[in-house]
């Protein structure tokens, strides 16, 4: 599912700064780390584009946008800055 050269960019806000990871192994490892937080992730429209919203205790924790080419994810952009999350127009899609 991940392109071997996938790039993940994350904006964690003032407390966490920005992070960029490259490569399927590094990105998958980061996903495993966050899977331990008990987040619930659902497909969503994020400012009108398809993405995903992760919530914790019913509140948005992070949003992600994905670029797919040739059936593989080549870019992932994550926003986890609480202040900026409050400013987004998020629509969680029905299952």
Beta strands, then each sheet from edge to edge (+ up, - down):
strand 1: 2-11
strand 2: 18-22
strand 3: 40-46
strand 4: 49-56
strand 5: 59-69
strand 6: 72-79
strand 7: 90-92
sheet 1: 2+ 1- 6- 5+ 4- 3+ 7-
end
